[in-house]
Amino acid sequence: MASLSSLVSPADRPIGVYDSGAGGLSVLRDIRRALPAEDLIYVADTAYVPYGEKSRHTIVARAYALADFFLAQGVKAIAVPCNTATAAAIGALRERHPDLPIVGIEPAVKPAARLTRSGVIGVFATTGTLASQKFRTLVQREAPGHRIALKPCPGWVLAVEAGQTEGAAARELVRPAVREVLDAGADVLVLGCTHFPFLAEAVRAEAGDTIPVLDTGAAVARQLGRVLDRHALLRGTGAGRTAFHASGDTEAFAAVAARLWGEPLRVAPMPARYT
């Protein structure tokens, strides 16, 4: 007997999207705006948050497990809106699934290189992203001759996961890192982790109105649309649905995610074999 997914038109199948936790919601929001007809399945891999402090072996193993989960749901593509997971695992994931469109993310170094006048770009990211060869290659390709003021900010990830994204506490959290890269001469700031756009207001407040603060969520959404179109997988009509799953505490994730997403969410637990 044919499976249910085999009876669905390829373009009508969902898109899988994952991150270590709530951070990927910032990109999911951009994907939903850019591709309103698409069905989306979001997995918050909260049992392993934060990815930025995990080994490459662990991140690749999680990528494989989550891809298996998505394929069991009949997805037509996977988006990985996590800089650490993209840097550590997307090559292995594409090698394992060569026929599956897989879209990653990278820090906005290219537009920052066009905007800077001082020649210094401040990049906030996780330790894993900043230490990766993929990030070094990105800088060499897109910003040769520029100086990159790097600042790992694992505490920012944990703050977003705790829902601490606004007000005086958020400004106090980001102030030391922002001041450090500005003192190093940076005149453009890059939010190199998908958790960090939820702290963008605090970063802008500390940096001042003249300092651009960049993220790449909208660019990922546009690239996903181009990839789907190239594979004749764009769903042109209808109102897309969004399903949420978490590998850790679903109630805790739902509470934080509802604040970040802007409405109450129903979050399903991941089956044990994928955790």
VOPAGU-2260 file (C-alpha; in pm, 1 decimal, decimal comma):
REM VOPAGU-2260
SITE   aa  ch    i         X         Y         Z
SITE  MET   A    0       0,0       0,0       0,0
SITE  ALA   A    1     129,0     347,0     -83,5
SITE  SER   A    2     224,8     569,2     209,5
SITE  LEU   A    3      24,4     882,5     278,2
SITE  SER   A    4     316,9    1105,2     176,9
SITE  SER   A    5     345,4     927,9    -158,5
SITE  LEU   A    6     -14,0    1027,2    -236,5
SITE  VAL   A    7      53,9    1398,3    -178,5
SITE  SER   A    8     180,5    1622,2    -457,1
SITE  PRO   A    9     550,5    1700,7    -398,1
SITE  ALA   A   10     478,3    2074,6    -383,4
SITE  ASP   A   11     213,8    2018,1    -114,1
SITE  ARG   A   12     452,4    1845,4     124,6
SITE  PRO   A   13     577,5    2038,0     428,8
SITE  ILE   A   14     915,1    2198,0     494,3
SITE  GLY   A   15    1117,4    2092,1     795,6
SITE  VAL   A   16    1288,1    2365,8     998,4
SITE  TYR   A   17    1503,5    2314,1    1306,3
SITE  ASP   A   18    1724,5    2488,1    1559,3
SITE  SER   A   19    1857,3    2402,9    1903,2
SITE  GLY   A   20    1570,8    2592,6    2063,2
SITE  ALA   A   21    1371,2    2911,4    2025,9
SITE  GLY   A   22    1626,1    3101,0    1817,2
SITE  GLY   A   23    1514,3    2957,6    1486,6
SITE  LEU   A   24    1173,4    3112,7    1541,6
SITE  SER   A   25    1324,6    3441,2    1426,2
SITE  VAL   A   26    1391,0    3285,9    1085,2
SITE  LEU   A   27    1072,1    3079,7    1086,8
SITE  ARG   A   28     885,7    3409,4    1114,6
SITE  ASP   A   29    1061,1    3535,0     799,2
SITE  ILE   A   30     990,5    3208,0     617,6
SITE  ARG   A   31     622,9    3229,4     709,6
SITE  ARG   A   32     603,0    3586,2     575,4
SITE  ALA   A   33     786,8    3504,4     253,5
SITE  LEU   A   34     615,3    3169,6     187,5
SITE  PRO   A   35     263,6    3199,9     333,5
SITE  ALA   A   36     125,3    2898,2     148,1
SITE  GLU   A   37     382,7    2650,8     278,6
SITE  ASP   A   38     321,1    2401,2     557,9
SITE  LEU   A   39     606,2    2421,2     808,4
SITE  ILE   A   40     724,1    2176,2    1074,5
SITE  TYR   A   41     948,7    2338,8    1334,3
SITE  VAL   A   42    1161,5    2134,2    1573,4
SITE  ALA   A   43    1322,3    2297,2    1875,3
SITE  ASP   A   44    1598,0    2057,1    1977,6
SITE  THR   A   45    1582,3    2182,7    2333,7
SITE  ALA   A   46    1722,6    1864,4    2485,0
SITE  TYR   A   47    2055,6    1972,9    2334,4
SITE  VAL   A   48    2044,9    2353,7    2365,6
SITE  PRO   A   49    2278,6    2536,7    2321,3
SITE  TYR   A   50    2440,6    2384,2    2012,3
SITE  GLY   A   51    2721,5    2641,1    2029,0
SITE  GLU   A   52    2886,3    2460,5    2320,9
SITE  LYS   A   53    2840,9    2107,1    2181,5
SITE  SER   A   54    3092,8    1897,5    1988,4
SITE  ARG   A   55    3074,0    1867,5    1611,1
SITE  HIS   A   56    3002,3    1496,4    1654,7
SITE  THR   A   57    2693,8    1573,3    1864,0
SITE  ILE   A   58    2565,9    1839,8    1624,1
SITE  VAL   A   59    2604,1    1609,4    1322,4
SITE  ALA   A   60    2431,3    1326,3    1508,2
SITE  ARG   A   61    2140,7    1557,5    1589,7
SITE  ALA   A   62    2121,1    1672,2    1227,3
SITE  TYR   A   63    2091,4    1311,2    1113,6
SITE  ALA   A   64    1824,8    1229,3    1373,6
SITE  LEU   A   65    1615,2    1535,9    1296,9
SITE  ALA   A   66    1640,9    1478,1     922,0
SITE  ASP   A   67    1512,6    1125,2     980,3
SITE  PHE   A   68    1219,7    1270,0    1173,9
SITE  PHE   A   69    1142,1    1518,6     897,7
SITE  LEU   A   70    1161,2    1252,7     628,3
SITE  ALA   A   71     917,3    1041,7     827,7
SITE  GLN   A   72     680,5    1341,2     802,4
SITE  GLY   A   73     726,9    1347,2     423,7
SITE  VAL   A   74     904,1    1683,3     396,6
SITE  LYS   A   75    1012,6    1822,4      59,0
SITE  ALA   A   76    1298,5    2033,6     197,4
SITE  ILE   A   77    1481,2    2119,0     518,9
SITE  ALA   A   78    1589,9    2460,3     641,5
SITE  VAL   A   79    1857,1    2484,5     910,2
SITE  PRO   A   80    1827,9    2834,5    1060,3
SITE  CYS   A   81    2112,2    2777,8    1302,3
SITE  ASN   A   82    2458,9    2910,9    1228,1
SITE  THR   A   83    2629,5    2650,6    1447,1
SITE  ALA   A   84    2441,3    2358,4    1292,2
SITE  THR   A   85    2500,9    2493,5     942,6
SITE  ALA   A   86    2873,7    2530,9    1007,3
SITE  ALA   A   87    2914,0    2189,9    1170,5
SITE  ALA   A   88    2665,7    1964,8     997,2
SITE  ILE   A   89    2509,9    2090,1     675,3
SITE  GLY   A   90    2782,1    1942,8     454,6
SITE  ALA   A   91    2738,0    1600,6     613,1
SITE  LEU   A   92    2359,6    1634,8     593,9
SITE  ARG   A   93    2368,3    1715,3     221,5
SITE  GLU   A   94    2603,5    1425,6     159,0
SITE  ARG   A   95    2367,7    1189,8     343,4
SITE  HIS   A   96    2059,1    1322,3     156,6
SITE  PRO   A   97    2184,2    1437,4    -186,6
SITE  ASP   A   98    1836,7    1457,8    -341,3
SITE  LEU   A   99    1679,8    1662,6     -62,1
SITE  PRO   A  100    1695,5    2044,0     -86,6
SITE  ILE   A  101    1865,8    2168,1     231,6
SITE  VAL   A  102    1911,6    2539,5     303,8
SITE  GLY   A  103    2141,7    2669,5     574,7
SITE  ILE   A  104    2234,2    3007,2     715,2
SITE  GLU   A  105    2550,7    3210,4     758,8
SITE  PRO   A  106    2626,8    3537,3     938,4
SITE  ALA   A  107    2566,9    3857,3     740,5
SITE  VAL   A  108    2936,8    3925,6     677,4
SITE  LYS   A  109    2885,1    4002,8     307,1
SITE  PRO   A  110    2640,2    4294,7     353,0
SITE  ALA   A  111    2840,9    4413,7     652,8
SITE  ALA   A  112    3153,9    4436,4     436,8
SITE  ARG   A  113    2964,6    4664,3     197,1
SITE  LEU   A  114    2839,3    4888,6     476,9
SITE  THR   A  115    3147,0    4936,2     694,0
SITE  ARG   A  116    3351,3    5252,7     661,2
SITE  SER   A  117    3599,2    5179,6     936,2
SITE  GLY   A  118    3684,2    4838,3     792,4
SITE  VAL   A  119    3592,3    4671,0    1123,0
SITE  ILE   A  120    3288,2    4442,2    1151,4
SITE  GLY   A  121    3156,2    4326,7    1486,7
SITE  VAL   A  122    3019,8    3971,5    1490,6
SITE  PHE   A  123    2824,8    3824,7    1781,2
SITE  ALA   A  124    2782,1    3447,8    1757,5
SITE  THR   A  125    2826,5    3121,0    1943,2
SITE  THR   A  126    3166,5    2976,3    2017,3
SITE  GLY   A  127    3102,6    2693,4    1770,7
SITE  THR   A  128    3020,4    2925,6    1481,5
SITE  LEU   A  129    3318,7    3154,7    1535,1
SITE  ALA   A  130    3559,4    2859,9    1565,4
SITE  SER   A  131    3435,4    2685,0    1250,9
SITE  GLN   A  132    3621,8    2656,0     922,2
SITE  LYS   A  133    3300,3    2751,5     745,6
SITE  PHE   A  134    3300,2    3089,0     921,2
SITE  ARG   A  135    3669,1    3147,3     845,5
SITE  THR   A  136    3604,7    3068,3     479,4
SITE  LEU   A  137    3307,3    3307,3     476,8
SITE  VAL   A  138    3522,6    3591,5     611,0
SITE  GLN   A  139    3804,6    3520,3     363,9
SITE  ARG   A  140    3557,8    3514,1      74,4
SITE  GLU   A  141    3332,0    3805,8     162,2
SITE  ALA   A  142    3543,2    4039,6     374,3
SITE  PRO   A  143    3908,4    4013,9     268,1
SITE  GLY   A  144    4105,8    4303,5     406,3
SITE  HIS   A  145    3848,0    4374,9     676,4
SITE  ARG   A  146    3903,6    4318,9    1045,9
SITE  ILE   A  147    3644,9    4109,8    1227,6
SITE  ALA   A  148    3586,1    4187,4    1594,6
SITE  LEU   A  149    3458,9    3850,3    1718,5
SITE  LYS   A  150    3254,1    3814,7    2034,6
SITE  PRO   A  151    3113,9    3476,6    2143,2
SITE  CYS   A  152    2794,8    3529,8    2343,3
SITE  PRO   A  153    2664,8    3195,2    2474,4
SITE  GLY   A  154    2484,8    3377,4    2755,1
SITE  TRP   A  155    2264,9    3552,2    2501,0
SITE  VAL   A  156    2133,8    3215,5    2380,5
SITE  LEU   A  157    2040,4    3113,9    2732,9
SITE  ALA   A  158    1869,8    3449,3    2794,1
SITE  VAL   A  159    1649,4    3408,2    2486,2
SITE  GLU   A  160    1568,6    3050,2    2587,0
SITE  ALA   A  161    1455,9    3192,3    2921,3
SITE  GLY   A  162    1245,1    3459,8    2750,6
SITE  GLN   A  163    1464,3    3745,9    2876,8
SITE  THR   A  164    1469,7    3961,0    2564,3
SITE  GLU   A  165    1338,1    4303,9    2665,0
SITE  GLY   A  166    1387,5    4591,9    2901,6
SITE  ALA   A  167    1672,4    4690,3    3127,9
SITE  ALA   A  168    1784,6    4332,5    3191,7
SITE  ALA   A  169    1834,1    4269,1    2818,9
SITE  ARG   A  170    2029,6    4592,5    2777,0
SITE  GLU   A  171    2249,0    4506,9    3073,2
SITE  LEU   A  172    2312,7    4162,5    2925,1
SITE  VAL   A  173    2426,6    4287,8    2582,8
SITE  ARG   A  174    2607,3    4604,0    2698,4
SITE  PRO   A  175    2956,0    4458,1    2766,1
SITE  ALA   A  176    2977,1    4274,7    2431,6
SITE  VAL   A  177    2843,2    4569,8    2233,0
SITE  ARG   A  178    3082,5    4811,3    2400,8
SITE  GLU   A  179    3376,3    4575,9    2341,4
SITE  VAL   A  180    3328,7    4550,2    1964,7
SITE  LEU   A  181    3249,2    4921,2    1928,3
SITE  ASP   A  182    3565,7    5004,7    2121,9
SITE  ALA   A  183    3751,4    4780,3    1875,6
SITE  GLY   A  184    3636,3    5012,1    1595,5
SITE  ALA   A  185    3335,7    4823,1    1457,7
SITE  ASP   A  186    3078,6    5039,1    1280,1
SITE  VAL   A  187    2854,6    4749,3    1165,6
SITE  LEU   A  188    2723,9    4473,9    1393,8
SITE  VAL   A  189    2627,5    4123,5    1278,9
SITE  LEU   A  190    2391,8    3903,2    1479,5
SITE  GLY   A  191    2550,3    3568,2    1390,7
SITE  CYS   A  192    2308,8    3343,9    1580,8
SITE  THR   A  193    1937,0    3308,1    1515,0
SITE  HIS   A  194    1863,7    3362,0    1884,1
SITE  PHE   A  195    2013,6    3708,6    1870,7
SITE  PRO   A  196    1750,9    3894,0    1661,5
SITE  PHE   A  197    1527,2    3864,2    1967,4
SITE  LEU   A  198    1783,7    4086,2    2142,1
SITE  ALA   A  199    1820,6    4325,4    1847,1
SITE  GLU   A  200    1626,2    4603,5    2016,1
SITE  ALA   A  201    1859,0    4591,7    2315,5
SITE  VAL   A  202    2166,9    4579,2    2091,7
SITE  ARG   A  203    2046,7    4879,9    1890,2
SITE  ALA   A  204    1970,3    5071,2    2206,4
SITE  GLU   A  205    2326,1    5016,2    2329,0
SITE  ALA   A  206    2495,8    5070,0    1991,4
SITE  GLY   A  207    2307,1    5384,0    1890,1
SITE  ASP   A  208    2105,7    5478,3    1584,9
SITE  THR   A  209    2403,7    5520,5    1350,4
SITE  ILE   A  210    2527,8    5160,5    1380,8
SITE  PRO   A  211    2364,0    4907,1    1146,1
SITE  VAL   A  212    2264,4    4578,1    1312,8
SITE  LEU   A  213    2227,5    4293,4    1063,7
SITE  ASP   A  214    2078,4    3945,5    1062,9
SITE  THR   A  215    2004,3    3704,2     778,2
SITE  GLY   A  216    1657,8    3564,8     848,7
SITE  ALA   A  217    1492,1    3733,5     550,2
SITE  ALA   A  218    1778,9    3624,4     323,1
SITE  VAL   A  219    1733,0    3261,0     429,4
SITE  ALA   A  220    1361,4    3283,1     353,7
SITE  ARG   A  221    1432,0    3423,8       6,5
SITE  GLN   A  222    1691,8    3154,8     -63,4
SITE  LEU   A  223    1452,7    2882,3      49,2
SITE  GLY   A  224    1193,1    3019,0    -192,5
SITE  ARG   A  225    1445,8    3019,8    -478,2
SITE  VAL   A  226    1552,1    2662,8    -404,2
SITE  LEU   A  227    1192,4    2540,2    -392,3
SITE  ASP   A  228    1115,9    2719,2    -717,3
SITE  ARG   A  229    1421,1    2568,1    -885,5
SITE  HIS   A  230    1300,9    2220,0    -786,0
SITE  ALA   A  231     938,7    2293,9    -886,5
SITE  LEU   A  232     836,9    2253,7    -521,2
SITE  LEU   A  233     679,6    2591,9    -447,3
SITE  ARG   A  234     325,6    2572,7    -317,8
SITE  GLY   A  235     150,5    2864,7    -482,1
SITE  THR   A  236    -186,7    2881,6    -308,6
SITE  GLY   A  237    -353,7    2813,8      22,7
SITE  ALA   A  238    -283,8    2911,9     380,1
SITE  GLY   A  239      11,7    2724,3     523,6
SITE  ARG   A  240       4,3    2561,9     865,6
SITE  THR   A  241     284,9    2554,6    1121,2
SITE  ALA   A  242     344,1    2261,6    1355,8
SITE  PHE   A  243     582,2    2277,3    1652,1
SITE  HIS   A  244     780,3    2001,0    1820,8
SITE  ALA   A  245    1044,4    1996,4    2095,1
SITE  SER   A  246    1291,1    1729,8    2202,2
SITE  GLY   A  247    1300,9    1859,9    2560,2
SITE  ASP   A  248    1038,8    2004,8    2793,9
SITE  THR   A  249     746,1    2093,5    2568,0
SITE  GLU   A  250     565,3    2308,8    2825,2
SITE  ALA   A  251     873,3    2518,9    2897,6
SITE  PHE   A  252     941,9    2568,6    2527,4
SITE  ALA   A  253     577,5    2653,1    2454,6
SITE  ALA   A  254     578,0    2924,1    2722,1
SITE  VAL   A  255     890,9    3094,7    2587,0
SITE  ALA   A  256     802,0    3041,8    2221,4
SITE  ALA   A  257     454,7    3190,6    2264,2
SITE  ARG   A  258     610,3    3518,2    2376,7
SITE  LEU   A  259     859,3    3521,4    2090,2
SITE  TRP   A  260     609,4    3404,0    1825,9
SITE  GLY   A  261     333,6    3633,3    1949,8
SITE  GLU   A  262      58,4    3380,0    2010,2
SITE  PRO   A  263      -4,6    3060,2    2209,3
SITE  LEU   A  264     151,4    2749,7    2057,4
SITE  ARG   A  265      73,2    2381,8    2080,1
SITE  VAL   A  266     405,2    2195,3    2102,5
SITE  ALA   A  267     423,1    1819,3    2049,9
SITE  PRO   A  268     698,3    1603,3    2200,5
SITE  MET   A  269     949,3    1440,4    1968,6
SITE  PRO   A  270     923,7    1060,7    1949,2
SITE  ALA   A  271    1190,7     904,9    2170,4
SITE  ARG   A  272    1374,6     739,6    1881,1
SITE  TYR   A  273    1468,7    1083,1    1745,2
SITE  THR   A  274    1592,8    1223,1    2076,5
